[in-house]
Amino acid sequence: MALPHATSGQLIDIRPLGPRIDAAVSNALFKTPQLELMRLVLPRGKGMPEHTVPGAVTIQCLEGVIELSAHQTTQTVYAGGLVYLAGGEPHALHALEDSSVLLTLLLQN
C-alpha cells in the first residue's frame, strides 16, 4: 500500500523529529508531474551512495549533521543549511549524526 501524499493546500509538518527520529522512516511528502518533496531520515553512519538525478535538487538539513559530496568536494551541512545542485550533478550523502533532510526534486518530463 502506498503512503498518502499531501494534497494541494494541506499543511505539511517538517519540523525536526527530535527524539522521534529513531522510529522515523524516509517518505515522499508530495509528488506532482514536475516536483517531488521527500523527507529523508538518515541514522548516524548511513547515507546515500553517489548517484545523479536528471533534474535540479535542493538538499536542506532539518536536523543533525550530514556530509554532502558533490562538485569534487565534501562539505558539512548543519541543521538549517541548504544546498542546490544542478540536474545530473553526481552527489552522495553521509550522516555524521542522526539526521533528517528535506529533498526537493525538479522532475524532468
MDTraj code that builds the backbone (N, CA, C; nanometers):
import mdtraj as md
import numpy as np

residues = "MET ALA LEU PRO HIS ALA THR SER GLY GLN LEU ILE ASP ILE ARG PRO LEU GLY PRO ARG ILE ASP ALA ALA VAL SER ASN ALA LEU PHE LYS THR PRO GLN LEU GLU LEU MET ARG LEU VAL LEU PRO ARG GLY LYS GLY MET PRO GLU HIS THR VAL PRO GLY ALA VAL THR ILE GLN CYS LEU GLU GLY VAL ILE GLU LEU SER ALA HIS GLN THR THR GLN THR VAL TYR ALA GLY GLY LEU VAL TYR LEU ALA GLY GLY GLU PRO HIS ALA LEU HIS ALA LEU GLU ASP SER SER VAL LEU LEU THR LEU LEU LEU GLN ASN".split()
xyz = np.array([
    [0.0837, -0.1190, 0.0000],
    [0.0000, 0.0000, 0.0000],
    [0.0876, 0.1245, 0.0000],
    [0.0591, 0.2168, -0.0869],
    [0.1364, 0.3404, -0.0979],
    [0.1042, 0.4344, 0.0183],
    [0.2052, 0.5073, 0.0621],
    [0.1830, 0.6078, 0.1654],
    [0.1074, 0.7252, 0.1051],
    [0.0174, 0.7863, 0.1804],
    [-0.0563, 0.9004, 0.1255],
    [0.0351, 1.0212, 0.1102],
    [0.0140, 1.0955, 0.0038],
    [0.0856, 1.2200, -0.0196],
    [-0.0042, 1.3362, 0.0185],
    [0.0571, 1.4490, 0.0502],
    [-0.0193, 1.5694, 0.0797],
    [-0.0921, 1.6156, -0.0465],
    [-0.2020, 1.6815, -0.0257],
    [-0.2788, 1.7376, -0.1362],
    [-0.2619, 1.8888, -0.1381],
    [-0.3009, 1.9511, -0.2459],
    [-0.2897, 2.0951, -0.2597],
    [-0.3563, 2.1656, -0.1418],
    [-0.2839, 2.2552, -0.0777],
    [-0.3376, 2.3319, 0.0348],
    [-0.3210, 2.2661, 0.1702],
    [-0.2762, 2.1407, 0.1740],
    [-0.2611, 2.0687, 0.3008],
    [-0.1309, 2.1091, 0.3695],
    [-0.1368, 2.1365, 0.4991],
    [-0.0192, 2.1723, 0.5781],
    [0.0677, 2.0484, 0.6007],
    [0.1981, 2.0626, 0.5782],
    [0.2933, 1.9540, 0.5987],
    [0.3878, 1.9945, 0.7110],
    [0.4004, 1.9117, 0.8125],
    [0.4881, 1.9402, 0.9258],
    [0.6280, 1.8874, 0.8959],
    [0.7244, 1.9766, 0.8796],
    [0.8625, 1.9346, 0.8543],
    [0.9551, 1.9767, 0.9689],
    [0.8955, 2.0051, 1.0847],
    [0.9797, 2.0381, 1.1996],
    [1.0718, 1.9208, 1.2316],
    [1.1836, 1.9491, 1.2984],
    [1.2726, 1.8398, 1.3383],
    [1.1974, 1.7325, 1.4168],
    [1.2391, 1.6086, 1.3968],
    [1.1743, 1.4952, 1.4620],
    [1.2168, 1.4798, 1.6076],
    [1.3351, 1.5301, 1.6412],
    [1.3844, 1.5212, 1.7785],
    [1.3944, 1.3764, 1.8245],
    [1.3417, 1.3451, 1.9436],
    [1.3551, 1.2086, 1.9958],
    [1.2785, 1.1039, 1.9130],
    [1.1898, 1.1471, 1.8262],
    [1.1154, 1.0527, 1.7415],
    [1.1961, 1.0062, 1.6207],
    [1.3158, 1.0614, 1.6007],
    [1.3929, 1.0303, 1.4807],
    [1.4296, 0.8821, 1.4724],
    [1.4493, 0.8154, 1.5879],
    [1.4862, 0.6736, 1.5877],
    [1.3786, 0.5861, 1.5232],
    [1.2531, 0.6245, 1.5344],
    [1.1425, 0.5449, 1.4806],
    [1.0953, 0.5949, 1.3440],
    [1.1506, 0.7060, 1.2982],
    [1.1041, 0.7674, 1.1731],
    [1.1637, 0.6967, 1.0513],
    [1.0914, 0.7052, 0.9410],
    [1.1375, 0.6491, 0.8141],
    [1.1305, 0.7575, 0.7072],
    [1.2091, 0.7399, 0.6053],
    [1.2052, 0.8318, 0.4917],
    [1.0725, 0.8166, 0.4193],
    [1.0189, 0.9292, 0.3694],
    [0.8938, 0.9207, 0.2937],
    [0.8769, 1.0391, 0.1994],
    [0.8025, 1.0132, 0.0927],
    [0.7671, 1.1194, -0.0014],
    [0.6531, 1.1997, 0.0594],
    [0.6658, 1.3313, 0.0609],
    [0.5621, 1.4172, 0.1180],
    [0.4567, 1.4526, 0.0146],
    [0.5020, 1.4847, -0.1070],
    [0.4082, 1.5009, -0.2183],
    [0.4833, 1.4866, -0.3490],
    [0.4063, 1.4589, -0.4530],
    [0.4653, 1.4439, -0.5849],
    [0.3656, 1.4909, -0.6891],
    [0.4156, 1.5732, -0.7812],
    [0.3383, 1.6165, -0.8963],
    [0.4186, 1.5751, -1.0196],
    [0.3669, 1.5949, -1.1386],
    [0.4465, 1.5613, -1.2568],
    [0.5771, 1.6416, -1.2669],
    [0.5853, 1.7574, -1.2019],
    [0.7033, 1.8434, -1.2123],
    [0.7932, 1.8440, -1.0885],
    [0.7411, 1.8039, -0.9722],
    [0.8104, 1.8278, -0.8455],
    [0.7847, 1.7142, -0.7479],
    [0.8892, 1.6762, -0.6733],
    [0.8729, 1.5792, -0.5653],
    [0.9442, 1.6317, -0.4416],
    [0.8806, 1.6179, -0.3264],
    [0.9354, 1.6614, -0.1989],
    [0.9402, 1.5402, -0.1069],
    [1.0585, 1.5132, -0.0486],
    [1.0760, 1.3967, 0.0379],
    [1.1474, 1.4359, 0.1662],
    [1.1131, 1.3662, 0.2737],
    [1.1922, 1.3756, 0.3970],
    [1.2747, 1.2477, 0.4032],
    [1.4047, 1.2659, 0.4042],
    [1.4976, 1.1541, 0.4126],
    [1.5489, 1.1469, 0.5559],
    [1.5337, 1.0311, 0.6182],
    [1.5836, 1.0098, 0.7536],
    [1.7086, 0.9233, 0.7441],
    [1.8200, 0.9759, 0.7940],
    [1.9487, 0.9067, 0.7860],
    [2.0051, 0.8850, 0.9259],
    [2.0095, 0.7609, 0.9737],
    [2.0756, 0.7344, 1.1021],
    [2.2259, 0.7611, 1.0907],
    [2.2874, 0.7946, 1.2027],
    [2.4319, 0.8200, 1.2070],
    [2.5057, 0.7055, 1.1359],
    [2.5983, 0.7430, 1.0481],
    [2.6793, 0.6444, 0.9783],
    [2.6190, 0.5927, 0.8486],
    [2.4934, 0.6220, 0.8223],
    [2.4270, 0.5767, 0.6999],
    [2.4267, 0.6897, 0.5976],
    [2.3868, 0.6586, 0.4772],
    [2.3832, 0.7619, 0.3754],
    [2.3270, 0.7122, 0.2449],
    [2.3538, 0.7875, 0.1426],
    [2.3150, 0.7521, 0.0064],
    [2.4421, 0.7516, -0.0768],
    [2.4697, 0.6417, -0.1470],
    [2.5896, 0.6389, -0.2298],
    [2.5800, 0.7388, -0.3450],
    [2.6911, 0.7640, -0.4073],
    [2.6922, 0.8604, -0.5166],
    [2.5912, 0.8195, -0.6245],
    [2.5154, 0.9183, -0.6693],
    [2.4131, 0.8974, -0.7720],
    [2.3852, 1.0315, -0.8390],
    [2.3059, 1.0282, -0.9436],
    [2.2614, 1.1504, -1.0091],
    [2.1110, 1.1445, -1.0267],
    [2.0507, 1.2604, -1.0401],
    [1.9100, 1.2710, -1.0767],
    [1.9033, 1.3669, -1.1953],
    [1.8088, 1.3452, -1.2865],
    [1.8062, 1.4283, -1.4077],
    [1.7788, 1.5764, -1.3814],
    [1.6904, 1.6059, -1.2857],
    [1.6518, 1.7440, -1.2612],
    [1.7275, 1.8063, -1.1452],
    [1.7103, 1.9360, -1.1282],
    [1.7718, 2.0083, -1.0168],
    [1.7197, 1.9534, -0.8841],
    [1.8011, 1.9673, -0.7803],
    [1.7652, 1.9183, -0.6476],
    [1.8118, 2.0193, -0.5428],
    [1.7332, 2.0327, -0.4358],
    [1.7812, 2.1041, -0.3176],
    [1.7864, 2.0046, -0.2034],
    [1.8849, 2.0223, -0.1179],
    [1.9069, 1.9362, -0.0021],
    [1.9139, 2.0283, 0.1179],
    [1.8148, 2.0182, 0.2072],
    [1.8106, 2.1033, 0.3256],
    [1.8183, 2.0154, 0.4490],
    [1.9200, 2.0359, 0.5309],
    [1.9341, 1.9608, 0.6549],
    [1.8386, 2.0205, 0.7585],
    [1.7426, 1.9402, 0.8027],
    [1.6456, 1.9857, 0.9023],
    [1.6969, 1.9667, 1.0439],
    [1.7727, 1.8588, 1.0642],
    [1.8305, 1.8317, 1.1967],
    [1.9471, 1.7365, 1.1792],
    [2.0389, 1.7412, 1.2732],
    [2.1577, 1.6590, 1.2649],
    [2.2646, 1.7261, 1.1825],
    [2.3575, 1.6452, 1.1336],
    [2.4691, 1.6934, 1.0523],
    [2.4965, 1.5893, 0.9447],
    [2.5082, 1.6348, 0.8205],
    [2.5397, 1.5446, 0.7100],
    [2.6622, 1.5939, 0.6349],
    [2.7262, 1.5025, 0.5645],
    [2.8299, 1.5395, 0.4698],
    [2.7715, 1.5219, 0.3307],
    [2.7920, 1.6213, 0.2477],
    [2.7480, 1.6185, 0.1092],
    [2.8717, 1.6207, 0.0207],
    [2.8843, 1.5188, -0.0626],
    [2.9928, 1.5140, -0.1599],
    [2.9348, 1.5473, -0.2961],
    [2.9858, 1.6535, -0.3573],
    [2.9426, 1.6977, -0.4902],
    [3.0463, 1.7976, -0.5411],
    [3.0548, 1.8133, -0.6707],
    [3.1494, 1.9078, -0.7314],
    [3.2922, 1.8824, -0.6842],
    [3.3306, 1.7562, -0.6743],
    [3.4651, 1.7136, -0.6356],
    [3.5083, 1.7642, -0.4974],
    [3.4122, 1.7865, -0.4084],
    [3.4441, 1.8289, -0.2723],
    [3.3407, 1.7705, -0.1763],
    [3.3763, 1.7683, -0.0498],
    [3.2838, 1.7254, 0.0547],
    [3.2664, 1.8416, 0.1510],
    [3.1399, 1.8737, 0.1791],
    [3.1140, 1.9821, 0.2737],
    [3.0193, 1.9330, 0.3826],
    [3.0349, 1.9896, 0.4988],
    [2.9488, 1.9564, 0.6123],
    [2.8283, 2.0484, 0.6088],
    [2.7101, 1.9887, 0.6198],
    [2.5852, 2.0646, 0.6183],
    [2.5177, 2.0452, 0.7541],
    [2.5001, 2.1543, 0.8258],
    [2.4376, 2.1519, 0.9584],
    [2.2893, 2.1843, 0.9450],
    [2.2145, 2.1591, 1.0509],
    [2.0716, 2.1918, 1.0533],
    [2.0524, 2.3369, 1.0109],
    [1.9620, 2.3581, 0.9170],
    [1.9365, 2.4914, 0.8644],
    [2.0107, 2.5192, 0.7352],
    [2.1066, 2.4352, 0.6994],
    [2.1821, 2.4541, 0.5757],
    [2.1059, 2.3999, 0.4553],
    [2.1212, 2.4675, 0.3422],
    [2.0522, 2.4314, 0.2188],
    [2.1519, 2.4368, 0.1041],
    [2.1504, 2.3339, 0.0186],
    [2.2385, 2.3280, -0.0973],
    [2.1535, 2.3008, -0.2211],
    [2.1844, 2.3714, -0.3298],
    [2.1215, 2.3477, -0.4600],
    [2.2224, 2.2750, -0.5478],
    [2.1750, 2.1731, -0.6203],
    [2.2579, 2.1036, -0.7181],
    [2.1860, 2.1019, -0.8521],
    [2.2598, 2.1290, -0.9569],
    [2.2032, 2.1222, -1.0914],
    [2.1737, 1.9776, -1.1274],
    [2.0789, 1.9573, -1.2162],
    [2.0467, 1.8237, -1.2622],
    [2.1685, 1.7548, -1.3208],
    [2.1820, 1.6263, -1.2949],
    [2.2925, 1.5477, -1.3475],
    [2.4204, 1.5556, -1.2672],
    [2.4251, 1.6365, -1.1613],
    [2.5458, 1.6502, -1.0793],
    [2.5577, 1.5286, -0.9862],
    [2.6651, 1.4499, -0.9968],
    [2.6831, 1.3369, -0.9047],
    [2.6965, 1.3875, -0.7611],
    [2.6296, 1.3182, -0.6690],
    [2.6367, 1.3579, -0.5289],
    [2.6108, 1.2380, -0.4381],
    [2.6584, 1.2484, -0.3149],
    [2.6399, 1.1448, -0.2135],
    [2.6168, 1.2126, -0.0796],
    [2.5453, 1.1433, 0.0090],
    [2.5176, 1.1943, 0.1437],
    [2.5671, 1.0934, 0.2461],
    [2.6149, 1.1443, 0.3604],
    [2.6568, 1.0598, 0.4715],
    [2.6199, 1.1316, 0.6011],
    [2.5484, 1.0634, 0.6897],
    [2.5044, 1.1244, 0.8155],
    [2.6136, 1.1129, 0.9220],
    [2.6563, 1.2269, 0.9756],
    [2.7511, 1.2299, 1.0862],
    [2.6799, 1.2145, 1.2195],
    [2.5510, 1.2501, 1.2212],
    [2.4617, 1.2336, 1.3363],
    [2.3292, 1.1832, 1.2816],
    [2.2414, 1.1339, 1.3688],
    [2.1056, 1.1040, 1.3242],
    [2.0507, 1.2322, 1.2626],
    [2.0024, 1.2234, 1.1399],
    [1.9662, 1.3439, 1.0649],
    [1.8380, 1.3245, 0.9868],
    [1.7687, 1.4353, 0.9622],
    [1.6597, 1.4342, 0.8650],
    [1.6842, 1.5483, 0.7678],
    [1.6505, 1.5201, 0.6422],
    [1.6842, 1.6083, 0.5313],
    [1.5608, 1.6257, 0.4445],
    [1.5358, 1.7474, 0.4018],
    [1.4269, 1.7765, 0.3096],
    [1.4844, 1.7843, 0.1682],
    [1.4395, 1.6922, 0.0822],
    [1.4862, 1.6883, -0.0570],
    [1.3762, 1.7399, -0.1472],
    [1.4112, 1.8314, -0.2346],
    [1.3193, 1.8816, -0.3361],
    [1.3782, 1.8469, -0.4705],
    [1.3015, 1.7731, -0.5517],
    [1.3486, 1.7294, -0.6827],
    [1.2621, 1.7902, -0.7914],
    [1.3271, 1.8536, -0.8871],
    [1.2576, 1.9007, -1.0057],
    [1.2582, 1.7842, -1.1043],
    [1.1406, 1.7352, -1.1389],
    [1.1297, 1.6173, -1.2245],
    [1.1314, 1.6579, -1.3705],
    [1.2010, 1.5797, -1.4502],
    [1.2092, 1.6039, -1.5933],
    [1.0951, 1.5323, -1.6625],
    [1.0274, 1.5974, -1.7536],
    [0.9173, 1.5346, -1.8285],
    [0.9683, 1.4761, -1.9575],
])
top = md.Topology()
chain = top.add_chain()
for i, resn in enumerate(residues, 1):
    res = top.add_residue(resn, chain, resSeq=i)
    for name in ("N", "CA", "C"):
        top.add_atom(name, md.element.get_by_symbol(name[0]), res)
traj = md.Trajectory(xyz[None], top)
